[in-house]
Amino acid sequence: MAKQSVCLNWVDHLAFETELNGHKLILDADSSVGGLNRGPKPKPLMLVALAGCTGMDVISILQKMRVDIKEFSVRVEGELTEEHPKHYTKMKVIYEFAGKDIPMDKLQKAVTLSEEKYCGVRAVYSKTMEVTSEIILKEG
């Protein structure tokens, strides 16, 4: 089994810095809780992880299918609890495609393969919360 690890170093106040795959990243909190807002908060990065994981899968699969996509974006909406520890109870992944004569069945197949076979982030999240999806296709 492969292992991965990250190390966050405290900078000051509530800021931490890490290096991921050769890229520096600073995490911080809002000034309302003692941070200086110099970087993203940790929980929204969970949404980014899901969007990135499934987005890369879908594009890779569609490229292998030779589907020509003009534009593609992945939006993830998360519902947070009000009480502590605040956590996501639901996530919805919205896949938005634009292009001419794009076959919806191939889009659906690529999304399904990502959701059910390839996206490790979704696999983990689905064990702890409801994760749904929607495909939007815009002609263009």
Secondary structure, 3 states (H helix, E strand, C coil): CCCCCCCCEEEECCEEEEEECCEEEEECCCHHHCCCCCCCCHHHHHHHHHHHHHHHHHHHHHHHCCCCCCEEEEEEEEEECCCCCCCEEEEEEEEEEEECCCCHHHHHHHHHHHHHHHCHHHHHHCCCCEEEEEEEEEEC
